[in-house]
Amino acid sequence: MISIQFFARYREALGSDGERLQWDASLASVNDVRQHLLARGGAWEVLAEQNLMCARNQELCGLDEPVSDGDEVAFFPTVTGG
């Protein structure tokens, strides 16, 4: 299983702070997980944002980061301050 967490605006848009997906070889990277979620359409398209940030096992990473069974993947928008 992969635990997926959504933060800030993504959590609000999706109406959920996370879910669990059964891991399989097609979910080999963070981007594969994102594409799997995007395929749902509708509100999930919020994850198509170009400036999306992500983490694997609570460490910032790129979309090409490998994913294994038991990992946690998090998606969150970039943070700006003033």
N, CA, C and O atoms as CSV, one atom per row, in Angstrom:
chain,resi,resn,atom,element,x,y,z
A,1,MET,N,N,0.839,-1.194,0.000
A,1,MET,CA,C,0.000,0.000,0.000
A,1,MET,C,C,0.875,1.245,0.000
A,1,MET,O,O,1.968,1.265,0.566
A,2,ILE,N,N,0.366,2.267,-0.643
A,2,ILE,CA,C,0.995,3.588,-0.637
A,2,ILE,C,C,0.022,4.532,0.066
A,2,ILE,O,O,-1.160,4.586,-0.273
A,3,SER,N,N,0.527,5.265,1.038
A,3,SER,CA,C,-0.274,6.306,1.685
A,3,SER,C,C,-0.060,7.599,0.928
A,3,SER,O,O,1.077,7.988,0.660
A,4,ILE,N,N,-1.143,8.263,0.585
A,4,ILE,CA,C,-1.060,9.518,-0.152
A,4,ILE,C,C,-1.696,10.607,0.704
A,4,ILE,O,O,-2.798,10.445,1.228
A,5,GLN,N,N,-0.978,11.719,0.834
A,5,GLN,CA,C,-1.446,12.843,1.625
A,5,GLN,C,C,-1.603,14.064,0.725
A,5,GLN,O,O,-0.799,14.294,-0.177
A,6,PHE,N,N,-2.651,14.841,0.985
A,6,PHE,CA,C,-2.901,16.082,0.252
A,6,PHE,C,C,-2.923,17.218,1.258
A,6,PHE,O,O,-3.521,17.096,2.327
A,7,PHE,N,N,-2.271,18.323,0.917
A,7,PHE,CA,C,-2.169,19.437,1.850
A,7,PHE,C,C,-2.681,20.735,1.242
A,7,PHE,O,O,-2.724,20.905,0.023
A,8,ALA,N,N,-3.064,21.639,2.126
A,8,ALA,CA,C,-3.473,23.005,1.800
A,8,ALA,C,C,-4.590,23.022,0.754
A,8,ALA,O,O,-5.611,22.352,0.915
A,9,ARG,N,N,-4.391,23.776,-0.295
A,9,ARG,CA,C,-5.409,23.956,-1.339
A,9,ARG,C,C,-5.811,22.635,-1.989
A,9,ARG,O,O,-6.965,22.468,-2.382
A,10,TYR,N,N,-4.878,21.699,-2.106
A,10,TYR,CA,C,-5.209,20.404,-2.716
A,10,TYR,C,C,-6.194,19.633,-1.836
A,10,TYR,O,O,-7.142,19.030,-2.338
A,11,ARG,N,N,-5.966,19.656,-0.546
A,11,ARG,CA,C,-6.886,18.988,0.377
A,11,ARG,C,C,-8.280,19.586,0.253
A,11,ARG,O,O,-9.273,18.858,0.247
A,12,GLU,N,N,-8.355,20.903,0.154
A,12,GLU,CA,C,-9.652,21.571,0.027
A,12,GLU,C,C,-10.329,21.219,-1.289
A,12,GLU,O,O,-11.525,20.927,-1.309
A,13,ALA,N,N,-9.584,21.242,-2.384
A,13,ALA,CA,C,-10.153,20.957,-3.707
A,13,ALA,C,C,-10.643,19.514,-3.815
A,13,ALA,O,O,-11.657,19.240,-4.457
A,14,LEU,N,N,-9.914,18.596,-3.181
A,14,LEU,CA,C,-10.252,17.181,-3.293
A,14,LEU,C,C,-11.208,16.714,-2.189
A,14,LEU,O,O,-11.770,15.622,-2.272
A,15,GLY,N,N,-11.388,17.538,-1.164
A,15,GLY,CA,C,-12.277,17.159,-0.062
A,15,GLY,C,C,-11.746,15.993,0.739
A,15,GLY,O,O,-12.515,15.242,1.340
A,16,SER,N,N,-10.424,15.839,0.751
A,16,SER,CA,C,-9.810,14.716,1.462
A,16,SER,C,C,-8.384,15.085,1.841
A,16,SER,O,O,-7.706,15.807,1.111
A,17,ASP,N,N,-7.931,14.582,2.992
A,17,ASP,CA,C,-6.536,14.824,3.360
A,17,ASP,C,C,-5.633,13.662,2.955
A,17,ASP,O,O,-4.416,13.730,3.122
A,18,GLY,N,N,-6.229,12.597,2.424
A,18,GLY,CA,C,-5.392,11.494,1.958
A,18,GLY,C,C,-6.177,10.232,1.668
A,18,GLY,O,O,-7.386,10.147,1.886
A,19,GLU,N,N,-5.439,9.260,1.168
A,19,GLU,CA,C,-6.026,7.949,0.878
A,19,GLU,C,C,-4.901,6.930,0.761
A,19,GLU,O,O,-3.721,7.271,0.845
A,20,ARG,N,N,-5.281,5.695,0.570
A,20,ARG,CA,C,-4.313,4.627,0.387
A,20,ARG,C,C,-4.593,3.943,-0.943
A,20,ARG,O,O,-5.742,3.694,-1.308
A,21,LEU,N,N,-3.511,3.646,-1.659
A,21,LEU,CA,C,-3.604,2.933,-2.929
A,21,LEU,C,C,-2.849,1.623,-2.819
A,21,LEU,O,O,-1.794,1.551,-2.190
A,22,GLN,N,N,-3.392,0.606,-3.427
A,22,GLN,CA,C,-2.664,-0.655,-3.520
A,22,GLN,C,C,-1.470,-0.436,-4.440
A,22,GLN,O,O,-1.644,0.011,-5.573
A,23,TRP,N,N,-0.260,-0.743,-3.978
A,23,TRP,CA,C,0.930,-0.543,-4.797
A,23,TRP,C,C,1.037,-1.642,-5.835
A,23,TRP,O,O,0.753,-2.806,-5.553
A,24,ASP,N,N,1.450,-1.264,-7.045
A,24,ASP,CA,C,1.823,-2.244,-8.061
A,24,ASP,C,C,2.915,-1.618,-8.918
A,24,ASP,O,O,3.218,-0.434,-8.765
A,25,ALA,N,N,3.503,-2.389,-9.807
A,25,ALA,CA,C,4.659,-1.942,-10.583
A,25,ALA,C,C,4.364,-0.723,-11.456
A,25,ALA,O,O,5.292,-0.016,-11.849
A,26,SER,N,N,3.099,-0.461,-11.766
A,26,SER,CA,C,2.773,0.711,-12.584
A,26,SER,C,C,2.914,2.008,-11.784
A,26,SER,O,O,2.896,3.091,-12.369
A,27,LEU,N,N,3.050,1.918,-10.480
A,27,LEU,CA,C,3.222,3.088,-9.610
A,27,LEU,C,C,4.678,3.167,-9.155
A,27,LEU,O,O,4.964,3.174,-7.958
A,28,ALA,N,N,5.591,3.228,-10.119
A,28,ALA,CA,C,7.020,3.144,-9.828
A,28,ALA,C,C,7.645,4.467,-9.391
A,28,ALA,O,O,8.739,4.476,-8.828
A,29,SER,N,N,6.957,5.592,-9.648
A,29,SER,CA,C,7.501,6.901,-9.273
A,29,SER,C,C,6.391,7.790,-8.728
A,29,SER,O,O,5.206,7.485,-8.856
A,30,VAL,N,N,6.800,8.882,-8.124
A,30,VAL,CA,C,5.818,9.850,-7.620
A,30,VAL,C,C,4.952,10.347,-8.776
A,30,VAL,O,O,3.745,10.526,-8.617
A,31,ASN,N,N,5.561,10.566,-9.924
A,31,ASN,CA,C,4.770,11.021,-11.069
A,31,ASN,C,C,3.770,9.958,-11.521
A,31,ASN,O,O,2.663,10.301,-11.938
A,32,ASP,N,N,4.129,8.690,-11.448
A,32,ASP,CA,C,3.176,7.626,-11.789
A,32,ASP,C,C,1.964,7.677,-10.863
A,32,ASP,O,O,0.831,7.487,-11.306
A,33,VAL,N,N,2.199,7.930,-9.595
A,33,VAL,CA,C,1.096,8.061,-8.629
A,33,VAL,C,C,0.237,9.265,-9.010
A,33,VAL,O,O,-0.991,9.183,-9.023
A,34,ARG,N,N,0.892,10.376,-9.318
A,34,ARG,CA,C,0.158,11.583,-9.712
A,34,ARG,C,C,-0.673,11.330,-10.968
A,34,ARG,O,O,-1.841,11.717,-11.020
A,35,GLN,N,N,-0.093,10.691,-11.971
A,35,GLN,CA,C,-0.821,10.413,-13.213
A,35,GLN,C,C,-2.018,9.491,-12.956
A,35,GLN,O,O,-3.076,9.659,-13.562
A,36,HIS,N,N,-1.848,8.528,-12.065
A,36,HIS,CA,C,-2.950,7.629,-11.690
A,36,HIS,C,C,-4.119,8.440,-11.109
A,36,HIS,O,O,-5.279,8.191,-11.438
A,37,LEU,N,N,-3.803,9.400,-10.253
A,37,LEU,CA,C,-4.842,10.239,-9.652
A,37,LEU,C,C,-5.447,11.195,-10.674
A,37,LEU,O,O,-6.659,11.412,-10.676
A,38,LEU,N,N,-4.617,11.768,-11.541
A,38,LEU,CA,C,-5.113,12.682,-12.572
A,38,LEU,C,C,-6.095,12.001,-13.514
A,38,LEU,O,O,-7.021,12.641,-14.012
A,39,ALA,N,N,-5.904,10.721,-13.759
A,39,ALA,CA,C,-6.777,9.979,-14.674
A,39,ALA,C,C,-8.223,9.951,-14.188
A,39,ALA,O,O,-9.130,9.643,-14.960
A,40,ARG,N,N,-8.441,10.267,-12.925
A,40,ARG,CA,C,-9.803,10.302,-12.381
A,40,ARG,C,C,-10.589,11.499,-12.923
A,40,ARG,O,O,-11.820,11.490,-12.912
A,41,GLY,N,N,-9.879,12.527,-13.396
A,41,GLY,CA,C,-10.532,13.711,-13.947
A,41,GLY,C,C,-11.161,14.583,-12.878
A,41,GLY,O,O,-10.942,14.380,-11.684
A,42,GLY,N,N,-11.932,15.538,-13.313
A,42,GLY,CA,C,-12.638,16.437,-12.394
A,42,GLY,C,C,-11.701,17.182,-11.463
A,42,GLY,O,O,-10.689,17.731,-11.899
A,43,ALA,N,N,-12.032,17.202,-10.194
A,43,ALA,CA,C,-11.255,17.937,-9.195
A,43,ALA,C,C,-9.807,17.467,-9.127
A,43,ALA,O,O,-8.926,18.222,-8.717
A,44,TRP,N,N,-9.559,16.222,-9.526
A,44,TRP,CA,C,-8.194,15.665,-9.458
A,44,TRP,C,C,-7.223,16.409,-10.363
A,44,TRP,O,O,-6.010,16.310,-10.183
A,45,GLU,N,N,-7.742,17.150,-11.333
A,45,GLU,CA,C,-6.876,17.879,-12.246
A,45,GLU,C,C,-6.081,18.980,-11.544
A,45,GLU,O,O,-5.153,19.540,-12.127
A,46,VAL,N,N,-6.437,19.295,-10.297
A,46,VAL,CA,C,-5.658,20.259,-9.525
A,46,VAL,C,C,-4.211,19.757,-9.369
A,46,VAL,O,O,-3.293,20.561,-9.209
A,47,LEU,N,N,-4.012,18.462,-9.415
A,47,LEU,CA,C,-2.667,17.897,-9.272
A,47,LEU,C,C,-1.834,18.022,-10.544
A,47,LEU,O,O,-0.676,17.604,-10.564
A,48,ALA,N,N,-2.405,18.588,-11.601
A,48,ALA,CA,C,-1.674,18.799,-12.849
A,48,ALA,C,C,-0.877,20.099,-12.835
A,48,ALA,O,O,-0.161,20.391,-13.793
A,49,GLU,N,N,-0.989,20.869,-11.784
A,49,GLU,CA,C,-0.294,22.146,-11.708
A,49,GLU,C,C,1.204,21.958,-11.913
A,49,GLU,O,O,1.801,21.009,-11.405
A,50,GLN,N,N,1.789,22.865,-12.653
A,50,GLN,CA,C,3.204,22.785,-12.978
A,50,GLN,C,C,4.097,22.975,-11.755
A,50,GLN,O,O,5.171,22.377,-11.680
A,51,ASN,N,N,3.673,23.791,-10.805
A,51,ASN,CA,C,4.502,24.091,-9.630
A,51,ASN,C,C,4.202,23.213,-8.426
A,51,ASN,O,O,4.563,23.560,-7.301
A,52,LEU,N,N,3.560,22.104,-8.642
A,52,LEU,CA,C,3.233,21.171,-7.571
A,52,LEU,C,C,4.501,20.729,-6.840
A,52,LEU,O,O,5.533,20.493,-7.468
A,53,MET,N,N,4.424,20.621,-5.553
A,53,MET,CA,C,5.542,20.097,-4.757
A,53,MET,C,C,5.152,18.726,-4.240
A,53,MET,O,O,3.971,18.418,-4.076
A,54,CYS,N,N,6.158,17.910,-3.987
A,54,CYS,CA,C,5.867,16.564,-3.515
A,54,CYS,C,C,6.946,16.096,-2.541
A,54,CYS,O,O,8.049,16.640,-2.481
A,55,ALA,N,N,6.583,15.076,-1.790
A,55,ALA,CA,C,7.512,14.471,-0.839
A,55,ALA,C,C,7.273,12.968,-0.823
A,55,ALA,O,O,6.157,12.490,-1.029
A,56,ARG,N,N,8.341,12.251,-0.576
A,56,ARG,CA,C,8.261,10.793,-0.373
A,56,ARG,C,C,8.820,10.513,1.007
A,56,ARG,O,O,9.948,10.894,1.318
A,57,ASN,N,N,8.038,9.854,1.823
A,57,ASN,CA,C,8.439,9.531,3.199
A,57,ASN,C,C,8.929,10.773,3.949
A,57,ASN,O,O,9.947,10.745,4.641
A,58,GLN,N,N,8.179,11.851,3.792
A,58,GLN,CA,C,8.360,13.117,4.499
A,58,GLN,C,C,9.643,13.845,4.136
A,58,GLN,O,O,10.146,14.646,4.924
A,59,GLU,N,N,10.187,13.570,2.930
A,59,GLU,CA,C,11.342,14.305,2.423
A,59,GLU,C,C,10.993,14.856,1.046
A,59,GLU,O,O,10.520,14.123,0.178
A,60,LEU,N,N,11.230,16.155,0.849
A,60,LEU,CA,C,10.959,16.756,-0.453
A,60,LEU,C,C,11.669,15.972,-1.549
A,60,LEU,O,O,12.787,15.491,-1.366
A,61,CYS,N,N,11.004,15.854,-2.677
A,61,CYS,CA,C,11.583,15.099,-3.788
A,61,CYS,C,C,11.034,15.622,-5.104
A,61,CYS,O,O,10.157,16.486,-5.127
A,62,GLY,N,N,11.551,15.095,-6.186
A,62,GLY,CA,C,11.049,15.409,-7.507
A,62,GLY,C,C,10.032,14.374,-7.936
A,62,GLY,O,O,9.866,13.341,-7.289
A,63,LEU,N,N,9.358,14.658,-9.026
A,63,LEU,CA,C,8.347,13.733,-9.530
A,63,LEU,C,C,8.953,12.415,-10.006
A,63,LEU,O,O,8.247,11.413,-10.114
A,64,ASP,N,N,10.251,12.407,-10.291
A,64,ASP,CA,C,10.901,11.185,-10.760
A,64,ASP,C,C,11.346,10.264,-9.619
A,64,ASP,O,O,11.938,9.213,-9.866
A,65,GLU,N,N,11.068,10.651,-8.386
A,65,GLU,CA,C,11.450,9.853,-7.216
A,65,GLU,C,C,10.783,8.482,-7.262
A,65,GLU,O,O,9.572,8.396,-7.469
A,66,PRO,N,N,11.554,7.406,-7.072
A,66,PRO,CA,C,10.966,6.057,-7.062
A,66,PRO,C,C,10.028,5.870,-5.867
A,66,PRO,O,O,10.225,6.466,-4.808
A,67,VAL,N,N,9.020,5.041,-6.055
A,67,VAL,CA,C,8.055,4.724,-5.002
A,67,VAL,C,C,8.035,3.214,-4.808
A,67,VAL,O,O,8.062,2.448,-5.772
A,68,SER,N,N,7.989,2.801,-3.549
A,68,SER,CA,C,7.930,1.383,-3.207
A,68,SER,C,C,6.721,1.110,-2.324
A,68,SER,O,O,6.137,2.026,-1.745
A,69,ASP,N,N,6.366,-0.133,-2.234
A,69,ASP,CA,C,5.280,-0.550,-1.351
A,69,ASP,C,C,5.594,-0.075,0.070
A,69,ASP,O,O,6.710,-0.261,0.557
A,70,GLY,N,N,4.617,0.532,0.726
A,70,GLY,CA,C,4.780,1.019,2.089
A,70,GLY,C,C,5.172,2.481,2.194
A,70,GLY,O,O,5.205,3.029,3.295
A,71,ASP,N,N,5.472,3.129,1.069
A,71,ASP,CA,C,5.869,4.535,1.091
A,71,ASP,C,C,4.680,5.460,1.337
A,71,ASP,O,O,3.521,5.091,1.145
A,72,GLU,N,N,5.012,6.670,1.766
A,72,GLU,CA,C,4.040,7.748,1.874
A,72,GLU,C,C,4.418,8.798,0.837
A,72,GLU,O,O,5.576,9.205,0.753
A,73,VAL,N,N,3.445,9.234,0.051
A,73,VAL,CA,C,3.637,10.280,-0.953
A,73,VAL,C,C,2.732,11.443,-0.584
A,73,VAL,O,O,1.554,11.250,-0.280
A,74,ALA,N,N,3.285,12.652,-0.611
A,74,ALA,CA,C,2.497,13.837,-0.281
A,74,ALA,C,C,2.570,14.839,-1.424
A,74,ALA,O,O,3.613,15.012,-2.055
A,75,PHE,N,N,1.439,15.496,-1.677
A,75,PHE,CA,C,1.357,16.540,-2.688
A,75,PHE,C,C,0.901,17.827,-2.021
A,75,PHE,O,O,-0.024,17.819,-1.208
A,76,PHE,N,N,1.556,18.941,-2.368
A,76,PHE,CA,C,1.171,20.230,-1.802
A,76,PHE,C,C,1.587,21.343,-2.760
A,76,PHE,O,O,2.564,21.210,-3.497
A,77,PRO,N,N,0.833,22.444,-2.739
A,77,PRO,CA,C,1.174,23.562,-3.621
A,77,PRO,C,C,2.409,24.292,-3.087
A,77,PRO,O,O,2.761,24.186,-1.913
A,78,THR,N,N,3.046,25.027,-3.981
A,78,THR,CA,C,4.180,25.844,-3.533
A,78,THR,C,C,3.679,26.880,-2.542
A,78,THR,O,O,2.529,27.315,-2.597
A,79,VAL,N,N,4.547,27.257,-1.657
A,79,VAL,CA,C,4.195,28.217,-0.610
A,79,VAL,C,C,4.870,29.531,-0.944
A,79,VAL,O,O,6.058,29.569,-1.262
A,80,THR,N,N,4.100,30.614,-0.867
A,80,THR,CA,C,4.679,31.929,-1.066
A,80,THR,C,C,4.436,32.750,0.182
A,80,THR,O,O,3.466,32.537,0.910
A,81,GLY,N,N,5.303,33.660,0.407
A,81,GLY,CA,C,5.158,34.509,1.583
A,81,GLY,C,C,5.398,35.962,1.210
A,81,GLY,O,O,5.809,36.271,0.091
A,82,GLY,N,N,5.144,36.824,2.135
A,82,GLY,CA,C,5.321,38.232,1.817
A,82,GLY,C,C,5.847,39.008,2.939
A,82,GLY,O,O,6.047,40.216,2.815
